[in-house]
Amino acid sequence: MTDATSRTLLPVASGARVRATVGALMRQNPGRVTAVGVLYLAASGLGVVMPASLGGIVDAVSTNAGILLIGFWVGAAGAGAVGAAVVSMCAARVLAGLVQDMLASLREDVFATAMRLPVSTIDDGESADLLSRVTGDVDAVAEAGGSVAPNLLSAGFAITTSIATLAVLDPWLALAGLTSLPLYAVGTRRFLRRSRVVFREVREREADRSQAVLETVEGIETLTALNGQEDALGRVRARAETAIRMQVEGVRVTNGLFRYINGGELVGLTMILATGFVLQSAGTITVGTVTTAALLFHRLFGPVGQVIFGLDDIQRATIGLARLVGVIDLGPSAPPTPVSASEPPAHAGVELQDVTFLYPTTGRGIHEVSLSVAAGTTTAVVGSSGSGKSTLARVVAGHHTPVAGRVRLAPAASRPYYVSQEVHHFRGTIAENLRLVAPEADDDALIAVLRVVGAQWAAEALNHDARDTSSRGADADVDEGRVQQLAIARAMLADPDVVILDEATAEIGEHHRAAVEHAIGALRASRTVLMIVHRLQQAMTADQIVVFADGRAVQCGTHDDLLAADGPYRRSWLAHAPLALESPRQSPTPVESEETEHP
């Protein structure tokens, strides 16, 4: 039941690994785990008091034992019921706290790991798979832990205690009740064998549907331009229908349990009554004992049903746990770094030696790239869409780990600061956005970097916030151009040695382009910069220009050197600016709009 649309690179943990994870979480709370077990055992023991008391009442009435004995059994039945209810509530409360703490720890591990996942892991797979795990799977596990687990634990203790009490009353009555087990076992086995496949497929189909919705929403402008809305909606509809069919199949599998559960109840109760009749006729047991046995078995109907029907939720939660633990296991123990263990380059801020990186599912990427960026200089990388420019930037930034070759930085302990074309403004004030990289920075430091990058509007807003504390916490009203100015100001506040600008002006409109390019110029000063550009005019001011094609560096030199040589740079320049050779540094030379390379 799988196809290309449901392919995912994110692993699913084995059952043993899931059990080990749950065991580790439980070992963090040994006291509460023990308390839960003791309380539920006590509650199930008190639950046996009522059937035993009712049996005592039957015997007392049948033997004319008197009102005092009957009153005793009535009081015992009431006390047992109240005690069982009170202890059960206490047990459920302790269990709820334990489960919520375990879930909180699990969620923190999952989200922390998701935030540390290599970009290549997400780019090379379907992003909705990770999204479905940190939303739908977390919800499924939380629901099972919050409501299903207490019911199943209570049911498990009730079943165990009732069977043990039946055995104490009379072994033959216990054996009679156990005749229901084959039907329960067959039904459960059939359910587990089928439901595990079906419910996993349900989660995968839901991820497919989410992916189709994401692609449609994110690409609505392109779809509208190409008049492809109906095709996109058709894909969403097809995946939604497939998901619904799998959900219906899951309901059908669950409903198949009914005939086995009802059959087991019928067989077990009939056998107990028949066996009790024979034993009572022989004088071995009393009518009250048979009554107690029948009530004890009848008391199992609810718990057994809870256990079996709870398998539906347990299956979903188990699959969700396996998918969540798979994410945890996938995460690196520390953020990836492109710095090799060898000595840093002697005369370069960044040095690549025969670096190759390929996306696993497509084989696209960069091949045997060697490049040296002198410390304190700017190297611009140009090329057509899909040529490997952005992949190169991500490899140097440490988002992708090379499959061959090495990347070295000077100083060796430095980590490049990466500014992409994907503008994003975090909710909060301008100051809160800037302090993401420097939590201790004061307002004066923030205003200083804002003025350096030409964001006077932000500096004025920050000054206003400093004077009027009641405005702090309000979201800044900024568009994409201003958001990118803040991103560059944030980079300057971090004060990195090496900066990577991955088409940082690609999404900026003409209205803000000059301001953003001024900010980039301020950021480049006295820093080692690798700059991916989508307009040749942006590359003119770089100390070195590298031309990419098909994942390889095919030309390298200054702007004047590349214009003087016959090659792709000169041809692209002439194609987009025929008069460029006469006054190359005054002519605007936009090339086709680029997109970040994706696998």
C-alpha positions in Angstrom: 0.0 0.0 0.0 2.8 2.3 -0.6 3.8 4.4 -3.5 6.1 7.2 -4.4 3.9 9.8 -2.8 4.3 8.3 0.6 8.0 7.8 0.5 9.8 9.3 3.5 13.4 9.5 4.6 12.4 9.8 8.3 12.7 6.4 10.0 10.2 4.5 12.2 11.7 3.0 15.4 11.3 -0.7 16.1 9.1 -2.0 18.8 12.1 -2.9 21.0 13.4 0.7 20.7 9.9 2.1 21.6 9.7 -0.1 24.7 13.2 0.9 25.7 12.3 4.6 25.4 9.1 4.2 27.5 11.1 2.1 30.0 13.7 4.9 30.3 11.0 7.5 30.9 9.4 5.3 33.6 12.8 4.8 35.3 13.0 8.5 35.7 10.0 8.4 38.1 10.3 5.1 40.1 8.4 6.4 43.1 5.3 7.3 41.2 5.4 4.2 39.0 5.3 2.1 42.2 2.5 4.2 43.7 0.4 3.7 40.6 0.8 0.0 40.7 0.0 -0.2 44.4 -3.1 2.0 44.1 -4.5 0.2 41.1 -4.0 -3.2 42.8 -5.8 -1.9 45.9 -8.6 -0.5 43.8 -9.1 -3.8 41.9 -9.0 -5.7 45.2 -11.7 -3.5 46.7 -13.7 -4.0 43.5 -14.0 -7.7 44.3 -15.7 -6.9 47.6 -19.1 -6.1 46.1 -19.6 -9.4 44.1 -18.4 -11.3 47.1 -20.8 -9.4 49.4 -23.7 -10.0 47.0 -22.9 -13.7 47.0 -22.9 -13.6 50.8 -26.3 -11.9 50.8 -27.7 -14.7 48.6 -26.4 -17.4 51.0 -27.6 -15.4 54.1 -31.1 -15.1 52.6 -31.2 -18.7 51.4 -30.2 -20.0 54.9 -32.3 -17.5 56.9 -29.1 -16.3 58.6 -30.8 -13.2 60.0 -30.9 -9.5 59.5 -27.6 -8.8 61.1 -25.6 -10.9 58.7 -27.5 -9.6 55.7 -26.8 -6.0 57.0 -23.1 -6.8 57.4 -22.9 -7.9 53.8 -24.9 -4.9 52.6 -22.5 -2.6 54.5 -19.5 -4.5 53.1 -20.8 -4.1 49.6 -21.2 -0.3 50.0 -17.9 0.1 51.7 -16.1 -1.9 49.0 -17.8 0.2 46.2 -16.9 3.5 47.9 -13.4 2.4 48.7 -12.8 1.2 45.2 -14.0 4.5 43.7 -11.9 6.6 46.0 -8.7 4.6 45.5 -9.3 4.5 41.8 -9.5 8.3 41.7 -6.3 8.6 43.6 -4.6 6.1 41.3 -5.9 7.9 38.2 -4.6 11.3 39.5 -1.1 10.0 40.3 -1.1 8.2 36.9 -2.2 11.4 35.0 0.6 13.4 36.5 3.1 10.6 35.7 1.9 10.3 32.1 1.9 14.1 31.5 5.4 14.4 32.8 6.6 11.6 30.5 4.8 13.1 27.6 6.3 16.5 28.3 9.7 14.9 28.3 9.0 13.1 25.1 7.7 16.2 23.4 10.7 18.2 24.4 13.0 15.5 23.0 11.1 15.3 19.7 10.9 19.1 19.1 14.5 19.6 20.2 15.6 16.9 17.8 13.4 18.3 15.0 15.1 21.7 15.4 18.5 20.1 15.1 17.8 17.9 12.1 20.1 18.6 9.1 18.4 20.7 6.4 19.2 18.0 3.9 17.0 15.5 5.8 14.0 17.8 5.4 14.8 19.1 2.0 15.3 15.6 0.6 12.0 14.3 2.0 8.5 15.4 2.3 8.3 18.1 4.9 4.7 17.2 5.8 6.0 13.9 7.2 7.9 15.7 10.0 4.9 18.1 10.4 2.5 15.1 10.8 4.8 13.6 13.4 5.1 16.6 15.6 1.4 17.3 15.4 -0.8 14.3 14.7 1.5 11.7 16.3 2.1 13.8 19.4 -1.7 14.3 19.7 -2.3 10.5 19.3 0.2 9.6 22.0 -1.0 12.4 24.3 -4.6 11.2 23.9 -3.7 7.6 24.6 -1.6 8.6 27.6 -4.1 10.9 29.0 -7.3 8.8 28.7 -6.6 5.4 27.4 -3.7 4.4 29.6 -5.6 4.9 32.9 -8.6 2.9 31.6 -6.4 0.1 30.3 -4.3 -0.1 33.5 -7.4 -0.2 35.7 -8.9 -2.9 33.4 -5.8 -5.0 33.5 -5.7 -5.0 37.3 -9.4 -5.8 37.4 -9.1 -8.7 35.1 -6.1 -10.2 37.0 -7.8 -9.8 40.4 -11.1 -11.2 39.2 -9.5 -14.3 37.7 -7.4 -14.8 40.8 -10.6 -14.5 43.0 -12.4 -17.0 40.7 -9.6 -19.5 41.2 -9.8 -19.0 45.0 -13.6 -19.6 45.0 -13.3 -22.8 43.0 -10.7 -23.8 40.4 -13.4 -25.4 38.2 -15.3 -22.1 38.0 -12.1 -20.4 37.0 -11.5 -23.0 34.3 -15.1 -22.5 33.1 -14.5 -18.8 32.7 -11.3 -19.3 30.8 -13.2 -21.1 28.0 -13.8 -17.6 26.7 -10.1 -17.1 26.1 -9.8 -18.8 22.6 -12.4 -16.4 21.2 -10.7 -13.4 22.7 -7.3 -14.6 21.6 -8.3 -15.3 18.0 -10.2 -11.9 17.7 -7.3 -10.0 19.2 -4.7 -11.7 17.1 -6.6 -11.0 13.9 -7.1 -7.4 14.9 -3.5 -6.8 15.8 -2.2 -8.4 12.6 -4.4 -6.3 10.4 -4.7 -3.1 12.3 -1.0 -2.4 12.6 -0.7 -2.3 8.9 -3.9 -0.4 8.4 -3.3 2.3 11.1 0.3 2.9 9.9 -1.0 3.3 6.4 -3.6 5.8 7.8 -0.9 7.9 9.2 1.2 7.8 6.0 -1.9 8.7 3.9 -2.7 11.6 6.2 0.9 12.8 5.7 0.4 12.6 1.9 -2.8 14.6 2.2 -1.1 17.3 4.4 1.8 17.5 1.9 -0.6 18.1 -1.0 -2.4 20.8 1.0 1.0 22.5 1.9 2.2 22.4 -1.7 -1.1 23.9 -3.0 -1.2 26.7 -0.4 2.5 27.6 -0.7 2.4 27.5 -4.5 -0.9 29.3 -5.0 0.6 32.2 -7.0 2.4 29.9 -9.4 -0.7 27.7 -9.8 -2.9 30.7 -10.4 -0.4 32.0 -13.1 -0.4 28.6 -14.8 -4.2 28.1 -14.3 -3.3 24.9 -12.4 -5.7 25.3 -9.5 -8.0 22.5 -10.6 -5.1 20.1 -11.0 -3.8 20.9 -7.6 -7.2 20.6 -6.0 -7.6 17.3 -7.8 -4.3 16.0 -6.2 -5.6 17.1 -2.8 -8.9 15.5 -3.4 -7.3 12.2 -4.5 -5.0 12.0 -1.5 -7.9 12.9 0.8 -10.1 10.2 -0.6 -7.3 7.7 -0.2 -6.8 8.7 3.4 -10.6 8.4 4.0 -10.7 4.9 2.5 -7.9 3.8 4.8 -9.7 5.3 7.8 -12.9 3.4 6.8 -10.8 0.3 6.5 -9.5 0.9 10.1 -13.1 1.2 11.4 -14.0 -2.1 9.6 -11.1 -3.9 11.2 -12.1 -2.6 14.6 -15.8 -3.6 14.2 -14.6 -7.1 13.4 -13.8 -7.5 17.0 -17.4 -7.3 18.1 -18.4 -10.9 17.2 -15.4 -12.3 19.0 -16.0 -10.3 22.2 -19.7 -11.0 22.3 -19.0 -14.7 21.6 -16.5 -14.9 24.4 -18.8 -13.3 26.9 -21.6 -15.7 25.9 -19.4 -18.8 26.1 -17.7 -17.8 29.4 -20.8 -16.9 31.3 -22.8 -19.9 30.1 -19.9 -22.3 31.1 -19.7 -20.7 34.6 -23.4 -21.0 35.2 -23.5 -24.6 33.9 -20.4 -25.6 36.0 -21.8 -23.8 39.0 -25.1 -25.7 38.6 -23.3 -29.0 38.6 -21.1 -28.2 41.5 -24.0 -26.8 43.6 -26.2 -29.8 42.8 -23.3 -32.0 44.1 -23.2 -29.9 47.3 -19.6 -28.8 46.6 -20.4 -25.0 46.6 -23.3 -22.8 47.6 -25.6 -20.8 45.5 -23.9 -17.6 46.8 -20.6 -18.8 45.5 -22.0 -19.4 42.0 -23.6 -16.0 42.2 -20.3 -14.4 43.2 -18.5 -16.3 40.3 -21.1 -15.2 37.8 -20.9 -11.6 39.0 -17.1 -11.6 38.9 -17.1 -12.9 35.3 -19.8 -10.4 34.4 -17.6 -7.7 36.0 -14.9 -8.7 33.4 -17.1 -7.7 30.4 -16.3 -4.0 30.8 -12.5 -4.4 31.5 -12.0 -6.9 28.7 -13.9 -4.7 26.3 -11.8 -1.8 27.4 -8.6 -3.7 26.8 -9.6 -5.1 23.4 -11.2 -1.9 22.0 -8.4 0.1 23.6 -6.0 -1.7 21.3 -7.3 0.6 18.6 -5.9 3.6 20.4 -2.9 1.7 21.6 -2.1 0.7 18.0 -2.3 4.4 17.0 -0.3 5.5 20.0 2.3 2.8 19.4 2.7 3.7 15.8 2.9 7.4 16.8 5.5 6.6 19.4 7.5 4.6 16.8 7.5 7.6 14.5 8.4 10.0 17.2 11.2 7.9 18.6 12.4 7.5 15.0 12.7 11.3 14.8 14.6 11.4 18.1 17.0 8.7 16.9 17.6 10.6 13.7 18.8 13.7 15.4 22.5 14.4 15.8 24.0 14.5 19.3 25.3 18.0 18.5 24.6 20.6 15.8 26.5 19.7 12.6 29.6 21.6 11.8 31.5 22.0 8.5 34.8 22.4 10.3 37.2 19.6 9.8 39.5 18.3 12.5 42.5 19.3 10.6 44.3 22.7 10.8 42.4 25.7 9.4 43.5 27.1 6.0 46.5 29.4 6.3 45.5 32.1 3.9 41.8 31.7 3.4 38.6 32.4 5.4 36.9 29.5 3.7 38.5 26.6 1.8 36.7 23.7 0.0 38.8 20.8 -1.2 37.1 18.4 -3.7 33.7 18.7 -1.9 30.8 16.6 -3.1 27.3 16.5 -1.8 24.4 14.7 -3.4 20.8 14.5 -2.4 20.0 10.8 -1.8 16.7 10.6 -3.7 17.7 12.7 -6.7 21.4 12.5 -7.1 21.6 16.2 -7.6 24.0 18.4 -5.7 27.6 19.6 -6.2 30.6 17.6 -7.5 34.3 17.9 -6.6 34.2 21.6 -5.8 37.4 23.2 -4.8 37.3 26.9 -3.8 39.3 29.3 -1.6 37.8 32.5 -0.2 40.5 34.8 1.2 39.9 36.1 4.7 38.1 39.5 4.7 37.0 39.2 1.0 33.8 38.5 -0.8 33.2 35.7 -3.3 30.0 35.8 -5.4 28.6 32.6 -6.8 26.4 32.9 -9.9 24.7 30.4 -12.2 21.3 29.3 -13.5 18.6 27.9 -11.4 19.4 24.4 -10.2 23.1 24.8 -10.9 24.1 24.0 -7.2 24.7 27.5 -5.9 22.4 27.2 -2.8 23.5 23.7 -2.2 27.1 25.0 -2.0 26.0 27.7 0.5 24.3 25.1 2.7 27.3 22.8 2.6 29.6 25.6 3.8 27.0 26.7 6.4 27.0 23.1 7.8 23.4 22.4 6.9 24.6 19.5 4.6 27.5 17.2 5.4 29.7 16.5 2.3 29.9 12.9 1.2 33.4 13.6 0.0 36.1 16.3 0.5 36.2 18.8 3.3 35.3 22.3 4.2 37.7 24.3 6.5 37.2 27.7 8.1 39.5 30.3 9.6 39.4 30.6 12.6 38.8 26.9 13.1 36.3 27.5 15.9 34.1 29.8 13.9 30.7 28.9 12.5 29.3 30.7 9.4 26.3 32.9 9.8 23.7 32.0 7.2 21.2 34.5 5.7 18.8 33.0 3.2 16.2 34.4 0.8 13.4 33.0 2.9 12.4 36.1 5.0 10.8 35.4 8.3 9.8 37.7 11.2 9.3 36.1 14.5 6.3 37.3 16.5 7.3 40.0 19.0 9.0 43.3 19.0 12.0 44.4 16.9 14.2 44.1 20.0 13.1 40.6 20.6 13.8 39.6 17.0 17.3 41.1 17.2 18.1 39.6 20.6 17.7 36.1 19.2 21.4 36.2 18.5 22.5 38.4 21.4 20.1 38.0 24.4 22.2 40.4 26.6 22.5 43.2 24.1 21.1 46.5 25.3 19.0 48.9 23.4 21.9 51.1 22.4 23.7 48.2 20.8 20.5 47.3 18.9 20.0 50.8 17.7 23.6 51.1 16.6 23.4 48.0 14.3 20.0 49.2 12.9 21.5 52.5 11.9 24.5 50.8 10.3 22.3 48.8 8.0 20.2 51.8 7.2 17.1 50.7 9.1 16.3 54.1 10.6 12.6 53.2 10.8 13.5 50.3 13.1 15.8 52.4 15.2 13.1 55.0 15.7 10.6 52.2 16.6 13.0 50.8 19.1 13.6 54.3 20.7 9.8 54.6 21.0 9.6 51.2 22.7 12.3 52.2 25.1 10.4 55.4 26.1 6.9 53.7 26.2 7.3 50.4 27.9 3.5 49.7 27.4 4.2 49.1 23.7 6.7 46.4 24.3 5.6 43.0 23.2 3.6 44.4 20.2 4.4 42.9 16.9 6.3 45.2 14.5 4.4 46.0 11.3 7.0 45.1 8.7 7.0 43.9 5.1 9.5 41.5 3.5 12.0 44.2 2.7 12.1 45.4 6.2 12.2 41.9 7.6 15.3 41.2 5.6 16.9 44.4 6.9 16.3 43.1 10.4 17.8 39.7 9.4 20.9 41.4 8.2 21.0 43.6 11.4 20.7 40.4 13.4 23.7 39.0 11.5 25.7 42.1 12.2 24.8 41.9 15.9 26.1 38.3 16.0 29.4 39.7 14.5 30.5 36.5 12.7 33.8 36.0 11.0 32.2 34.2 8.0 28.9 35.2 6.4 26.9 33.3 3.8 24.3 35.3 1.9 22.1 32.9 0.0 20.2 35.1 -2.5 19.4 37.4 0.3 17.6 39.9 -2.0 15.7 37.4 -4.2 12.4 38.0 -2.4 12.8 41.7 -1.9 10.8 44.1 -4.0 12.3 47.1 -5.9 11.0 49.5 -3.2 13.4 48.1 -0.6 16.2 46.7 -2.8 18.5 49.7 -2.4 18.1 49.7 1.4 18.7 45.9 1.7 21.7 46.1 -0.6 23.1 48.9 1.6 22.6 46.7 4.6 24.4 43.9 2.9 27.3 46.2 2.0 27.6 47.1 5.7 27.6 43.5 6.7 30.3 42.6 4.2 32.8 45.1 5.5 35.9 43.4 7.0 34.2 40.0 6.9 34.7 36.8 4.8 31.6 36.5 2.7 30.3 33.9 0.4 27.4 35.5 -1.6 25.0 33.6 -3.8 23.4 36.1 -6.2 20.7 36.0 -8.8 21.6 39.2 -10.6 25.0 39.7 -12.2 25.1 43.3 -11.2 25.3 42.1 -7.6 28.4 40.1 -8.4 30.3 43.0 -9.9 31.5 44.3 -6.5 32.8 40.9 -5.3 36.6 40.3 -5.1 36.0 36.9 -6.8 33.2 35.5 -8.9 32.6 31.7 -9.3 30.3 30.5 -12.1 28.3 27.3 -11.4 26.8 24.9 -13.9 25.5 21.4 -13.3 26.8 21.3 -9.7 30.4 22.3 -10.7 32.5 25.4 -10.6 33.2 26.1 -14.3 34.7 29.6 -14.1 36.4 31.7 -11.5 37.8 35.2 -11.5 37.1 38.9 -11.1 34.3 40.6 -13.0 36.7 42.1 -15.5 38.6 38.8 -16.0 35.4 36.9 -16.7 34.1 39.5 -19.1 37.4 39.3 -21.0 37.2 35.5 -21.3 34.8 33.6 -23.5 32.6 31.6 -21.2 29.1 31.4 -19.6 29.6 34.6 -17.5 30.4 36.7 -20.6 27.6 35.1 -22.6 25.0 35.7 -19.8 26.2 39.3 -19.4 25.9 40.0 -23.1 22.5 38.3 -23.3 21.0 40.4 -20.6 22.9 43.7 -21.1 24.2 44.2 -24.7 25.7 47.5 -23.8 27.4 46.2 -20.7 30.9 46.1 -22.2 30.9 49.8 -22.9 30.0 50.8 -19.3 29.8 47.6 -17.3 29.6 49.2 -13.9 26.6 51.5 -14.7 24.4 49.0 -16.5 21.8 47.1 -14.5 22.1 43.4 -15.5 19.3 41.3 -14.0 19.2 37.7 -15.0 16.3 35.3 -14.6 14.9 35.1 -11.1 16.5 32.2 -9.2 15.0 29.7 -6.8 16.7 27.9 -4.1 17.8 24.5 -5.3 15.7 21.7 -4.0 16.2 18.0 -4.4 
